Amino acid sequence: MNRLSLSIYPRRNGTACLMLKDALHLYRINHLFNYQYFISQLEAICSRLGKGLYHKECLDIFDKKNRHWVLLCSCADRKAALALWFVSSEAMHMHAKFNWSGAVSVLTEAVRRLVQRLY
């Protein structure tokens, strides 16, 4: 199954909780910093992925404790992949935290639903 669900829950302190979920896994980032910018960038990436050409983009994500994740979105032949990596500050290693692959339409629909629920 290549289901994908993206959810974001704003908090009173200006941060948000981001949840990424596929058929088997759930990953959450609490206290996501600057979440409106993150959503606008994710929307822009999805619009470029929808062109059907090979494309790869990275998006840096930070929480209020300055922890760092990298969201990698790629597309080739109408197939998309989404990978979330945690950047370990001690050793500068990246650890895979969430991986999903499926049709570009599934990714763009998940982002559309995320935006629709938020606004």
PDB file as gemmi writes it, atoms N, CA and C in Angstrom:
CRYST1    1.000    1.000    1.000  90.00  90.00  90.00 P 1                      
ATOM      1  N   MET A   1       0.836  -1.187   0.000  1.00  0.00           N  
ATOM      2  CA  MET A   1       0.000   0.000   0.000  1.00  0.00           C  
ATOM      3  C   MET A   1       0.875   1.242   0.000  1.00  0.00           C  
ATOM      4  N   ASN A   2       0.455   2.246  -0.739  1.00  0.00           N  
ATOM      5  CA  ASN A   2       1.245   3.469  -0.768  1.00  0.00           C  
ATOM      6  C   ASN A   2       0.448   4.669  -0.255  1.00  0.00           C  
ATOM      7  N   ARG A   3      -0.420   4.424   0.722  1.00  0.00           N  
ATOM      8  CA  ARG A   3      -1.168   5.532   1.323  1.00  0.00           C  
ATOM      9  C   ARG A   3      -0.217   6.473   2.034  1.00  0.00           C  
ATOM     10  N   LEU A   4      -0.586   7.742   2.034  1.00  0.00           N  
ATOM     11  CA  LEU A   4       0.217   8.747   2.709  1.00  0.00           C  
ATOM     12  C   LEU A   4      -0.718   9.762   3.335  1.00  0.00           C  
ATOM     13  N   SER A   5      -0.460  10.091   4.579  1.00  0.00           N  
ATOM     14  CA  SER A   5      -1.235  11.109   5.280  1.00  0.00           C  
ATOM     15  C   SER A   5      -0.269  12.089   5.927  1.00  0.00           C  
ATOM     16  N   LEU A   6      -0.492  13.363   5.684  1.00  0.00           N  
ATOM     17  CA  LEU A   6       0.292  14.426   6.297  1.00  0.00           C  
ATOM     18  C   LEU A   6      -0.667  15.270   7.132  1.00  0.00           C  
ATOM     19  N   SER A   7      -0.315  15.526   8.366  1.00  0.00           N  
ATOM     20  CA  SER A   7      -1.149  16.335   9.251  1.00  0.00           C  
ATOM     21  C   SER A   7      -0.281  17.335   9.983  1.00  0.00           C  
ATOM     22  N   ILE A   8      -0.876  18.480  10.265  1.00  0.00           N  
ATOM     23  CA  ILE A   8      -0.160  19.487  11.038  1.00  0.00           C  
ATOM     24  C   ILE A   8      -1.141  20.097  12.030  1.00  0.00           C  
ATOM     25  N   TYR A   9      -0.694  20.240  13.260  1.00  0.00           N  
ATOM     26  CA  TYR A   9      -1.534  20.755  14.339  1.00  0.00           C  
ATOM     27  C   TYR A   9      -0.850  21.965  14.959  1.00  0.00           C  
ATOM     28  N   PRO A  10      -1.327  23.171  14.630  1.00  0.00           N  
ATOM     29  CA  PRO A  10      -0.719  24.380  15.211  1.00  0.00           C  
ATOM     30  C   PRO A  10      -0.900  24.419  16.722  1.00  0.00           C  
ATOM     31  N   ARG A  11       0.074  25.014  17.388  1.00  0.00           N  
ATOM     32  CA  ARG A  11       0.037  25.189  18.838  1.00  0.00           C  
ATOM     33  C   ARG A  11      -0.048  26.681  19.160  1.00  0.00           C  
ATOM     34  N   ARG A  12      -0.418  26.983  20.379  1.00  0.00           N  
ATOM     35  CA  ARG A  12      -0.567  28.385  20.790  1.00  0.00           C  
ATOM     36  C   ARG A  12       0.743  29.159  20.773  1.00  0.00           C  
ATOM     37  N   ASN A  13       1.844  28.466  20.932  1.00  0.00           N  
ATOM     38  CA  ASN A  13       3.142  29.150  21.003  1.00  0.00           C  
ATOM     39  C   ASN A  13       3.746  29.445  19.630  1.00  0.00           C  
ATOM     40  N   GLY A  14       2.983  29.241  18.550  1.00  0.00           N  
ATOM     41  CA  GLY A  14       3.469  29.552  17.205  1.00  0.00           C  
ATOM     42  C   GLY A  14       4.172  28.403  16.518  1.00  0.00           C  
ATOM     43  N   THR A  15       4.331  27.280  17.199  1.00  0.00           N  
ATOM     44  CA  THR A  15       4.913  26.103  16.574  1.00  0.00           C  
ATOM     45  C   THR A  15       3.772  25.172  16.174  1.00  0.00           C  
ATOM     46  N   ALA A  16       4.134  24.001  15.653  1.00  0.00           N  
ATOM     47  CA  ALA A  16       3.113  23.032  15.249  1.00  0.00           C  
ATOM     48  C   ALA A  16       3.658  21.627  15.402  1.00  0.00           C  
ATOM     49  N   CYS A  17       2.756  20.663  15.419  1.00  0.00           N  
ATOM     50  CA  CYS A  17       3.116  19.249  15.421  1.00  0.00           C  
ATOM     51  C   CYS A  17       2.876  18.726  14.007  1.00  0.00           C  
ATOM     52  N   LEU A  18       3.905  18.171  13.392  1.00  0.00           N  
ATOM     53  CA  LEU A  18       3.808  17.608  12.050  1.00  0.00           C  
ATOM     54  C   LEU A  18       3.795  16.096  12.165  1.00  0.00           C  
ATOM     55  N   MET A  19       2.827  15.467  11.485  1.00  0.00           N  
ATOM     56  CA  MET A  19       2.744  14.006  11.488  1.00  0.00           C  
ATOM     57  C   MET A  19       2.778  13.499  10.057  1.00  0.00           C  
ATOM     58  N   LEU A  20       3.634  12.508   9.831  1.00  0.00           N  
ATOM     59  CA  LEU A  20       3.732  11.827   8.546  1.00  0.00           C  
ATOM     60  C   LEU A  20       3.347  10.378   8.786  1.00  0.00           C  
ATOM     61  N   LYS A  21       2.430   9.867   7.975  1.00  0.00           N  
ATOM     62  CA  LYS A  21       1.924   8.521   8.212  1.00  0.00           C  
ATOM     63  C   LYS A  21       1.727   7.806   6.877  1.00  0.00           C  
ATOM     64  N   ASP A  22       2.201   6.568   6.817  1.00  0.00           N  
ATOM     65  CA  ASP A  22       1.888   5.705   5.686  1.00  0.00           C  
ATOM     66  C   ASP A  22       1.127   4.500   6.228  1.00  0.00           C  
ATOM     67  N   ALA A  23       1.011   3.448   5.454  1.00  0.00           N  
ATOM     68  CA  ALA A  23       0.215   2.301   5.875  1.00  0.00           C  
ATOM     69  C   ALA A  23       0.773   1.630   7.128  1.00  0.00           C  
ATOM     70  N   LEU A  24       2.080   1.714   7.351  1.00  0.00           N  
ATOM     71  CA  LEU A  24       2.706   0.991   8.458  1.00  0.00           C  
ATOM     72  C   LEU A  24       3.383   1.868   9.508  1.00  0.00           C  
ATOM     73  N   HIS A  25       3.743   3.093   9.164  1.00  0.00           N  
ATOM     74  CA  HIS A  25       4.567   3.906  10.053  1.00  0.00           C  
ATOM     75  C   HIS A  25       3.947   5.263  10.316  1.00  0.00           C  
ATOM     76  N   LEU A  26       4.294   5.795  11.480  1.00  0.00           N  
ATOM     77  CA  LEU A  26       3.896   7.139  11.874  1.00  0.00           C  
ATOM     78  C   LEU A  26       5.128   7.823  12.455  1.00  0.00           C  
ATOM     79  N   TYR A  27       5.397   9.040  12.000  1.00  0.00           N  
ATOM     80  CA  TYR A  27       6.497   9.804  12.568  1.00  0.00           C  
ATOM     81  C   TYR A  27       5.988  11.207  12.866  1.00  0.00           C  
ATOM     82  N   ARG A  28       6.370  11.725  14.017  1.00  0.00           N  
ATOM     83  CA  ARG A  28       5.895  13.026  14.480  1.00  0.00           C  
ATOM     84  C   ARG A  28       7.069  13.932  14.836  1.00  0.00           C  
ATOM     85  N   ILE A  29       6.946  15.186  14.424  1.00  0.00           N  
ATOM     86  CA  ILE A  29       7.888  16.226  14.836  1.00  0.00           C  
ATOM     87  C   ILE A  29       7.097  17.213  15.677  1.00  0.00           C  
ATOM     88  N   ASN A  30       7.418  17.289  16.946  1.00  0.00           N  
ATOM     89  CA  ASN A  30       6.750  18.234  17.842  1.00  0.00           C  
ATOM     90  C   ASN A  30       7.435  19.586  17.771  1.00  0.00           C  
ATOM     91  N   HIS A  31       6.663  20.638  17.954  1.00  0.00           N  
ATOM     92  CA  HIS A  31       7.179  22.002  18.025  1.00  0.00           C  
ATOM     93  C   HIS A  31       7.944  22.412  16.767  1.00  0.00           C  
ATOM     94  N   LEU A  32       7.374  22.074  15.612  1.00  0.00           N  
ATOM     95  CA  LEU A  32       7.928  22.492  14.325  1.00  0.00           C  
ATOM     96  C   LEU A  32       7.959  24.010  14.262  1.00  0.00           C  
ATOM     97  N   PHE A  33       9.106  24.543  13.957  1.00  0.00           N  
ATOM     98  CA  PHE A  33       9.307  25.983  13.910  1.00  0.00           C  
ATOM     99  C   PHE A  33       8.965  26.486  12.509  1.00  0.00           C  
ATOM    100  N   ASN A  34       8.286  27.635  12.410  1.00  0.00           N  
ATOM    101  CA  ASN A  34       7.978  28.287  11.143  1.00  0.00           C  
ATOM    102  C   ASN A  34       7.188  27.367  10.208  1.00  0.00           C  
ATOM    103  N   TYR A  35       6.109  26.804  10.722  1.00  0.00           N  
ATOM    104  CA  TYR A  35       5.365  25.802   9.965  1.00  0.00           C  
ATOM    105  C   TYR A  35       4.640  26.372   8.746  1.00  0.00           C  
ATOM    106  N   GLN A  36       4.266  27.656   8.745  1.00  0.00           N  
ATOM    107  CA  GLN A  36       3.622  28.229   7.558  1.00  0.00           C  
ATOM    108  C   GLN A  36       4.578  28.246   6.375  1.00  0.00           C  
ATOM    109  N   TYR A  37       5.826  28.569   6.637  1.00  0.00           N  
ATOM    110  CA  TYR A  37       6.843  28.552   5.581  1.00  0.00           C  
ATOM    111  C   TYR A  37       7.042  27.126   5.070  1.00  0.00           C  
ATOM    112  N   PHE A  38       7.088  26.164   5.985  1.00  0.00           N  
ATOM    113  CA  PHE A  38       7.236  24.756   5.602  1.00  0.00           C  
ATOM    114  C   PHE A  38       6.106  24.330   4.663  1.00  0.00           C  
ATOM    115  N   ILE A  39       4.871  24.683   5.000  1.00  0.00           N  
ATOM    116  CA  ILE A  39       3.729  24.294   4.172  1.00  0.00           C  
ATOM    117  C   ILE A  39       3.807  24.956   2.799  1.00  0.00           C  
ATOM    118  N   SER A  40       4.153  26.224   2.745  1.00  0.00           N  
ATOM    119  CA  SER A  40       4.244  26.903   1.450  1.00  0.00           C  
ATOM    120  C   SER A  40       5.340  26.281   0.582  1.00  0.00           C  
ATOM    121  N   GLN A  41       6.452  25.907   1.198  1.00  0.00           N  
ATOM    122  CA  GLN A  41       7.523  25.270   0.440  1.00  0.00           C  
ATOM    123  C   GLN A  41       7.110  23.882  -0.045  1.00  0.00           C  
ATOM    124  N   LEU A  42       6.407  23.143   0.788  1.00  0.00           N  
ATOM    125  CA  LEU A  42       5.923  21.815   0.401  1.00  0.00           C  
ATOM    126  C   LEU A  42       4.931  21.918  -0.753  1.00  0.00           C  
ATOM    127  N   GLU A  43       4.056  22.908  -0.723  1.00  0.00           N  
ATOM    128  CA  GLU A  43       3.123  23.134  -1.832  1.00  0.00           C  
ATOM    129  C   GLU A  43       3.876  23.446  -3.125  1.00  0.00           C  
ATOM    130  N   ALA A  44       4.886  24.291  -3.029  1.00  0.00           N  
ATOM    131  CA  ALA A  44       5.670  24.653  -4.211  1.00  0.00           C  
ATOM    132  C   ALA A  44       6.410  23.443  -4.778  1.00  0.00           C  
ATOM    133  N   ILE A  45       6.957  22.622  -3.906  1.00  0.00           N  
ATOM    134  CA  ILE A  45       7.655  21.414  -4.348  1.00  0.00           C  
ATOM    135  C   ILE A  45       6.685  20.490  -5.080  1.00  0.00           C  
ATOM    136  N   CYS A  46       5.494  20.303  -4.514  1.00  0.00           N  
ATOM    137  CA  CYS A  46       4.504  19.415  -5.142  1.00  0.00           C  
ATOM    138  C   CYS A  46       4.068  19.926  -6.506  1.00  0.00           C  
ATOM    139  N   SER A  47       3.963  21.223  -6.652  1.00  0.00           N  
ATOM    140  CA  SER A  47       3.576  21.758  -7.958  1.00  0.00           C  
ATOM    141  C   SER A  47       4.668  21.493  -8.991  1.00  0.00           C  
ATOM    142  N   ARG A  48       5.927  21.533  -8.575  1.00  0.00           N  
ATOM    143  CA  ARG A  48       7.014  21.224  -9.501  1.00  0.00           C  
ATOM    144  C   ARG A  48       7.104  19.725  -9.774  1.00  0.00           C  
ATOM    145  N   LEU A  49       6.805  18.895  -8.763  1.00  0.00           N  
ATOM    146  CA  LEU A  49       6.839  17.441  -8.967  1.00  0.00           C  
ATOM    147  C   LEU A  49       5.764  16.990  -9.947  1.00  0.00           C  
ATOM    148  N   GLY A  50       4.657  17.695  -9.965  1.00  0.00           N  
ATOM    149  CA  GLY A  50       3.545  17.326 -10.824  1.00  0.00           C  
ATOM    150  C   GLY A  50       3.834  17.450 -12.308  1.00  0.00           C  
ATOM    151  N   LYS A  51       4.943  18.052 -12.680  1.00  0.00           N  
ATOM    152  CA  LYS A  51       5.292  18.214 -14.090  1.00  0.00           C  
ATOM    153  C   LYS A  51       5.686  16.888 -14.735  1.00  0.00           C  
ATOM    154  N   GLY A  52       6.031  15.877 -13.938  1.00  0.00           N  
ATOM    155  CA  GLY A  52       6.350  14.559 -14.464  1.00  0.00           C  
ATOM    156  C   GLY A  52       7.801  14.348 -14.839  1.00  0.00           C  
ATOM    157  N   LEU A  53       8.612  15.379 -14.794  1.00  0.00           N  
ATOM    158  CA  LEU A  53      10.026  15.239 -15.110  1.00  0.00           C  
ATOM    159  C   LEU A  53      10.790  14.785 -13.871  1.00  0.00           C  
ATOM    160  N   TYR A  54      12.026  14.314 -14.063  1.00  0.00           N  
ATOM    161  CA  TYR A  54      12.843  13.948 -12.909  1.00  0.00           C  
ATOM    162  C   TYR A  54      13.111  15.204 -12.100  1.00  0.00           C  
ATOM    163  N   HIS A  55      12.902  15.088 -10.833  1.00  0.00           N  
ATOM    164  CA  HIS A  55      13.058  16.251  -9.974  1.00  0.00           C  
ATOM    165  C   HIS A  55      13.411  15.782  -8.566  1.00  0.00           C  
ATOM    166  N   LYS A  56      14.271  16.518  -7.892  1.00  0.00           N  
ATOM    167  CA  LYS A  56      14.623  16.199  -6.507  1.00  0.00           C  
ATOM    168  C   LYS A  56      14.825  17.499  -5.755  1.00  0.00           C  
ATOM    169  N   GLU A  57      14.208  17.604  -4.582  1.00  0.00           N  
ATOM    170  CA  GLU A  57      14.353  18.797  -3.754  1.00  0.00           C  
ATOM    171  C   GLU A  57      14.460  18.416  -2.291  1.00  0.00           C  
ATOM    172  N   CYS A  58      15.186  19.234  -1.551  1.00  0.00           N  
ATOM    173  CA  CYS A  58      15.330  19.048  -0.107  1.00  0.00           C  
ATOM    174  C   CYS A  58      14.729  20.246   0.614  1.00  0.00           C  
ATOM    175  N   LEU A  59      14.171  19.971   1.761  1.00  0.00           N  
ATOM    176  CA  LEU A  59      13.584  21.013   2.587  1.00  0.00           C  
ATOM    177  C   LEU A  59      14.085  20.811   4.016  1.00  0.00           C  
ATOM    178  N   ASP A  60      14.743  21.831   4.559  1.00  0.00           N  
ATOM    179  CA  ASP A  60      15.238  21.759   5.935  1.00  0.00           C  
ATOM    180  C   ASP A  60      14.104  22.095   6.894  1.00  0.00           C  
ATOM    181  N   ILE A  61      14.022  21.311   7.973  1.00  0.00           N  
ATOM    182  CA  ILE A  61      12.984  21.487   8.982  1.00  0.00           C  
ATOM    183  C   ILE A  61      13.675  21.609  10.339  1.00  0.00           C  
ATOM    184  N   PHE A  62      13.217  22.571  11.149  1.00  0.00           N  
ATOM    185  CA  PHE A  62      13.774  22.761  12.487  1.00  0.00           C  
ATOM    186  C   PHE A  62      12.644  22.828  13.500  1.00  0.00           C  
ATOM    187  N   ASP A  63      12.919  22.357  14.707  1.00  0.00           N  
ATOM    188  CA  ASP A  63      11.955  22.544  15.785  1.00  0.00           C  
ATOM    189  C   ASP A  63      12.461  23.652  16.700  1.00  0.00           C  
ATOM    190  N   LYS A  64      11.698  23.953  17.744  1.00  0.00           N  
ATOM    191  CA  LYS A  64      12.087  25.077  18.603  1.00  0.00           C  
ATOM    192  C   LYS A  64      13.350  24.808  19.416  1.00  0.00           C  
ATOM    193  N   LYS A  65      13.761  23.546  19.517  1.00  0.00           N  
ATOM    194  CA  LYS A  65      15.017  23.213  20.200  1.00  0.00           C  
ATOM    195  C   LYS A  65      16.181  23.164  19.215  1.00  0.00           C  
ATOM    196  N   ASN A  66      15.934  23.636  17.998  1.00  0.00           N  
ATOM    197  CA  ASN A  66      16.919  23.700  16.921  1.00  0.00           C  
ATOM    198  C   ASN A  66      17.392  22.323  16.441  1.00  0.00           C  
ATOM    199  N   ARG A  67      16.568  21.287  16.660  1.00  0.00           N  
ATOM    200  CA  ARG A  67      16.876  19.989  16.059  1.00  0.00           C  
ATOM    201  C   ARG A  67      16.573  20.086  14.577  1.00  0.00           C  
ATOM    202  N   HIS A  68      17.300  19.338  13.785  1.00  0.00           N  
ATOM    203  CA  HIS A  68      17.290  19.509  12.337  1.00  0.00           C  
ATOM    204  C   HIS A  68      16.866  18.211  11.637  1.00  0.00           C  
ATOM    205  N   TRP A  69      15.916  18.326  10.706  1.00  0.00           N  
ATOM    206  CA  TRP A  69      15.519  17.235   9.831  1.00  0.00           C  
ATOM    207  C   TRP A  69      15.648  17.723   8.398  1.00  0.00           C  
ATOM    208  N   VAL A  70      15.792  16.797   7.474  1.00  0.00           N  
ATOM    209  CA  VAL A  70      15.793  17.108   6.049  1.00  0.00           C  
ATOM    210  C   VAL A  70      14.712  16.260   5.398  1.00  0.00           C  
ATOM    211  N   LEU A  71      13.807  16.931   4.681  1.00  0.00           N  
ATOM    212  CA  LEU A  71      12.756  16.244   3.944  1.00  0.00           C  
ATOM    213  C   LEU A  71      13.171  16.234   2.478  1.00  0.00           C  
ATOM    214  N   LEU A  72      13.342  15.042   1.926  1.00  0.00           N  
ATOM    215  CA  LEU A  72      13.757  14.882   0.537  1.00  0.00           C  
ATOM    216  C   LEU A  72      12.547  14.432  -0.275  1.00  0.00           C  
ATOM    217  N   CYS A  73      12.197  15.195  -1.293  1.00  0.00           N  
ATOM    218  CA  CYS A  73      11.101  14.853  -2.197  1.00  0.00           C  
ATOM    219  C   CYS A  73      11.703  14.640  -3.575  1.00  0.00           C  
ATOM    220  N   SER A  74      11.372  13.526  -4.205  1.00  0.00           N  
ATOM    221  CA  SER A  74      11.884  13.277  -5.540  1.00  0.00           C  
ATOM    222  C   SER A  74      10.793  12.690  -6.419  1.00  0.00           C  
ATOM    223  N   CYS A  75      10.987  12.825  -7.721  1.00  0.00           N  
ATOM    224  CA  CYS A  75       9.991  12.368  -8.685  1.00  0.00           C  
ATOM    225  C   CYS A  75      10.704  11.890  -9.940  1.00  0.00           C  
ATOM    226  N   ALA A  76      10.234  10.782 -10.481  1.00  0.00           N  
ATOM    227  CA  ALA A  76      10.701  10.268 -11.771  1.00  0.00           C  
ATOM    228  C   ALA A  76       9.590   9.392 -12.332  1.00  0.00           C  
ATOM    229  N   ASP A  77       9.235   9.615 -13.590  1.00  0.00           N  
ATOM    230  CA  ASP A  77       8.206   8.803 -14.262  1.00  0.00           C  
ATOM    231  C   ASP A  77       6.900   8.717 -13.473  1.00  0.00           C  
ATOM    232  N   ARG A  78       6.411   9.830 -12.999  1.00  0.00           N  
ATOM    233  CA  ARG A  78       5.154   9.921 -12.251  1.00  0.00           C  
ATOM    234  C   ARG A  78       5.145   9.130 -10.947  1.00  0.00           C  
ATOM    235  N   LYS A  79       6.325   8.758 -10.473  1.00  0.00           N  
ATOM    236  CA  LYS A  79       6.451   8.118  -9.159  1.00  0.00           C  
ATOM    237  C   LYS A  79       7.191   9.092  -8.255  1.00  0.00           C  
ATOM    238  N   ALA A  80       6.723   9.173  -7.030  1.00  0.00           N  
ATOM    239  CA  ALA A  80       7.312  10.107  -6.070  1.00  0.00           C  
ATOM    240  C   ALA A  80       7.883   9.342  -4.880  1.00  0.00           C  
ATOM    241  N   ALA A  81       8.835   9.960  -4.240  1.00  0.00           N  
ATOM    242  CA  ALA A  81       9.399   9.418  -3.007  1.00  0.00           C  
ATOM    243  C   ALA A  81       9.554  10.564  -2.013  1.00  0.00           C  
ATOM    244  N   LEU A  82       9.302  10.238  -0.766  1.00  0.00           N  
ATOM    245  CA  LEU A  82       9.400  11.200   0.316  1.00  0.00           C  
ATOM    246  C   LEU A  82      10.229  10.536   1.405  1.00  0.00           C  
ATOM    247  N   ALA A  83      11.292  11.190   1.822  1.00  0.00           N  
ATOM    248  CA  ALA A  83      12.154  10.635   2.870  1.00  0.00           C  
ATOM    249  C   ALA A  83      12.446  11.733   3.891  1.00  0.00           C  
ATOM    250  N   LEU A  84      12.333  11.391   5.149  1.00  0.00           N  
ATOM    251  CA  LEU A  84      12.639  12.321   6.231  1.00  0.00           C  
ATOM    252  C   LEU A  84      13.853  11.801   6.969  1.00  0.00           C  
ATOM    253  N   TRP A  85      14.862  12.646   7.077  1.00  0.00           N  
ATOM    254  CA  TRP A  85      16.115  12.298   7.740  1.00  0.00           C  
ATOM    255  C   TRP A  85      16.334  13.215   8.924  1.00  0.00           C  
ATOM    256  N   PHE A  86      16.777  12.641  10.033  1.00  0.00           N  
ATOM    257  CA  PHE A  86      17.145  13.427  11.206  1.00  0.00           C  
ATOM    258  C   PHE A  86      18.645  13.642  11.165  1.00  0.00           C  
ATOM    259  N   VAL A  87      19.066  14.889  11.341  1.00  0.00           N  
ATOM    260  CA  VAL A  87      20.490  15.222  11.320  1.00  0.00           C  
ATOM    261  C   VAL A  87      20.990  15.255  12.751  1.00  0.00           C  
ATOM    262  N   SER A  88      21.870  14.316  13.083  1.00  0.00           N  
ATOM    263  CA  SER A  88      22.441  14.243  14.423  1.00  0.00           C  
ATOM    264  C   SER A  88      23.523  15.306  14.568  1.00  0.00           C  
ATOM    265  N   SER A  89      23.347  16.194  15.529  1.00  0.00           N  
ATOM    266  CA  SER A  89      24.281  17.311  15.676  1.00  0.00           C  
ATOM    267  C   SER A  89      25.637  16.887  16.229  1.00  0.00           C  
ATOM    268  N   GLU A  90      25.675  15.805  17.019  1.00  0.00           N  
ATOM    269  CA  GLU A  90      26.954  15.387  17.604  1.00  0.00           C  
ATOM    270  C   GLU A  90      27.926  14.891  16.536  1.00  0.00           C  
ATOM    271  N   ALA A  91      27.472  14.019  15.688  1.00  0.00           N  
ATOM    272  CA  ALA A  91      28.377  13.399  14.729  1.00  0.00           C  
ATOM    273  C   ALA A  91      28.079  13.815  13.291  1.00  0.00           C  
ATOM    274  N   MET A  92      27.102  14.696  13.110  1.00  0.00           N  
ATOM    275  CA  MET A  92      26.669  15.124  11.779  1.00  0.00           C  
ATOM    276  C   MET A  92      26.301  13.935  10.885  1.00  0.00           C  
ATOM    277  N   HIS A  93      25.659  12.963  11.471  1.00  0.00           N  
ATOM    278  CA  HIS A  93      25.129  11.829  10.724  1.00  0.00           C  
ATOM    279  C   HIS A  93      23.651  12.065  10.452  1.00  0.00           C  
ATOM    280  N   MET A  94      23.169  11.461   9.386  1.00  0.00           N  
ATOM    281  CA  MET A  94      21.750  11.544   9.071  1.00  0.00           C  
ATOM    282  C   MET A  94      21.132  10.174   9.294  1.00  0.00           C  
ATOM    283  N   HIS A  95      20.003  10.149   9.990  1.00  0.00           N  
ATOM    284  CA  HIS A  95      19.297   8.914  10.295  1.00  0.00           C  
ATOM    285  C   HIS A  95      17.927   8.953   9.620  1.00  0.00           C  
ATOM    286  N   ALA A  96      17.623   7.927   8.841  1.00  0.00           N  
ATOM    287  CA  ALA A  96      16.316   7.858   8.175  1.00  0.00           C  
ATOM    288  C   ALA A  96      15.228   7.659   9.220  1.00  0.00           C  
ATOM    289  N   LYS A  97      14.183   8.479   9.165  1.00  0.00           N  
ATOM    290  CA  LYS A  97      13.092   8.392  10.126  1.00  0.00           C  
ATOM    291  C   LYS A  97      11.767   8.022   9.461  1.00  0.00           C  
ATOM    292  N   PHE A  98      11.609   8.360   8.187  1.00  0.00           N  
ATOM    293  CA  PHE A  98      10.358   8.066   7.495  1.00  0.00           C  
ATOM    294  C   PHE A  98      10.651   7.970   6.001  1.00  0.00           C  
ATOM    295  N   ASN A  99      10.116   6.942   5.364  1.00  0.00           N  
ATOM    296  CA  ASN A  99      10.258   6.764   3.922  1.00  0.00           C  
ATOM    297  C   ASN A  99       8.920   6.372   3.334  1.00  0.00           C  
ATOM    298  N   TRP A 100       8.604   6.954   2.204  1.00  0.00           N  
ATOM    299  CA  TRP A 100       7.371   6.622   1.494  1.00  0.00           C  
ATOM    300  C   TRP A 100       7.651   6.729   0.004  1.00  0.00           C  
ATOM    301  N   SER A 101       7.032   5.867  -0.788  1.00  0.00           N  
ATOM    302  CA  SER A 101       7.099   5.999  -2.241  1.00  0.00           C  
ATOM    303  C   SER A 101       5.754   5.604  -2.820  1.00  0.00           C  
ATOM    304  N   GLY A 102       5.391   6.248  -3.904  1.00  0.00           N  
ATOM    305  CA  GLY A 102       4.113   5.988  -4.551  1.00  0.00           C  
ATOM    306  C   GLY A 102       3.912   6.942  -5.703  1.00  0.00           C  
ATOM    307  N   ALA A 103       2.699   7.044  -6.163  1.00  0.00           N  
ATOM    308  CA  ALA A 103       2.370   7.918  -7.288  1.00  0.00           C  
ATOM    309  C   ALA A 103       2.474   9.389  -6.877  1.00  0.00           C  
ATOM    310  N   VAL A 104       2.881  10.223  -7.824  1.00  0.00           N  
ATOM    311  CA  VAL A 104       2.948  11.666  -7.571  1.00  0.00           C  
ATOM    312  C   VAL A 104       1.581  12.180  -7.143  1.00  0.00           C  
ATOM    313  N   SER A 105       0.531  11.640  -7.742  1.00  0.00           N  
ATOM    314  CA  SER A 105      -0.829  12.096  -7.417  1.00  0.00           C  
ATOM    315  C   SER A 105      -1.176  11.843  -5.951  1.00  0.00           C  
ATOM    316  N   VAL A 106      -0.662  10.761  -5.363  1.00  0.00           N  
ATOM    317  CA  VAL A 106      -0.923  10.469  -3.947  1.00  0.00           C  
ATOM    318  C   VAL A 106      -0.232  11.512  -3.067  1.00  0.00           C  
ATOM    319  N   LEU A 107       0.998  11.866  -3.402  1.00  0.00           N  
ATOM    320  CA  LEU A 107       1.733  12.881  -2.634  1.00  0.00           C  
ATOM    321  C   LEU A 107       1.055  14.241  -2.755  1.00  0.00           C  
ATOM    322  N   THR A 108       0.713  14.647  -3.968  1.00  0.00           N  
ATOM    323  CA  THR A 108       0.091  15.951  -4.140  1.00  0.00           C  
ATOM    324  C   THR A 108      -1.282  16.015  -3.455  1.00  0.00           C  
ATOM    325  N   GLU A 109      -2.002  14.907  -3.457  1.00  0.00           N  
ATOM    326  CA  GLU A 109      -3.297  14.864  -2.770  1.00  0.00           C  
ATOM    327  C   GLU A 109      -3.113  14.969  -1.248  1.00  0.00           C  
ATOM    328  N   ALA A 110      -2.082  14.313  -0.712  1.00  0.00           N  
ATOM    329  CA  ALA A 110      -1.808  14.395   0.726  1.00  0.00           C  
ATOM    330  C   ALA A 110      -1.463  15.829   1.125  1.00  0.00           C  
ATOM    331  N   VAL A 111      -0.687  16.524   0.297  1.00  0.00           N  
ATOM    332  CA  VAL A 111      -0.337  17.915   0.594  1.00  0.00           C  
ATOM    333  C   VAL A 111      -1.581  18.797   0.475  1.00  0.00           C  
ATOM    334  N   ARG A 112      -2.412  18.562  -0.540  1.00  0.00           N  
ATOM    335  CA  ARG A 112      -3.643  19.331  -0.701  1.00  0.00           C  
ATOM    336  C   ARG A 112      -4.557  19.178   0.518  1.00  0.00           C  
ATOM    337  N   ARG A 113      -4.694  17.941   1.013  1.00  0.00           N  
ATOM    338  CA  ARG A 113      -5.525  17.704   2.203  1.00  0.00           C  
ATOM    339  C   ARG A 113      -4.935  18.382   3.435  1.00  0.00           C  
ATOM    340  N   LEU A 114      -3.613  18.359   3.558  1.00  0.00           N  
ATOM    341  CA  LEU A 114      -2.936  19.029   4.670  1.00  0.00           C  
ATOM    342  C   LEU A 114      -3.275  20.512   4.681  1.00  0.00           C  
ATOM    343  N   VAL A 115      -3.154  21.154   3.546  1.00  0.00           N  
ATOM    344  CA  VAL A 115      -3.431  22.582   3.438  1.00  0.00           C  
ATOM    345  C   VAL A 115      -4.905  22.859   3.685  1.00  0.00           C  
ATOM    346  N   GLN A 116      -5.774  22.033   3.124  1.00  0.00           N  
ATOM    347  CA  GLN A 116      -7.214  22.214   3.274  1.00  0.00           C  
ATOM    348  C   GLN A 116      -7.647  22.120   4.748  1.00  0.00           C  
ATOM    349  N   ARG A 117      -7.088  21.186   5.480  1.00  0.00           N  
ATOM    350  CA  ARG A 117      -7.445  21.021   6.902  1.00  0.00           C  
ATOM    351  C   ARG A 117      -6.915  22.167   7.735  1.00  0.00           C  
ATOM    352  N   LEU A 118      -5.785  22.733   7.332  1.00  0.00           N  
ATOM    353  CA  LEU A 118      -5.165  23.791   8.112  1.00  0.00           C  
ATOM    354  C   LEU A 118      -5.875  25.128   7.925  1.00  0.00           C  
ATOM    355  N   TYR A 119      -6.270  25.423   6.715  1.00  0.00           N  
ATOM    356  CA  TYR A 119      -6.857  26.735   6.419  1.00  0.00           C  
ATOM    357  C   TYR A 119      -8.287  26.579   6.158  1.00  0.00           C  
TER     358      TYR A 119                                                      
END                                                                             
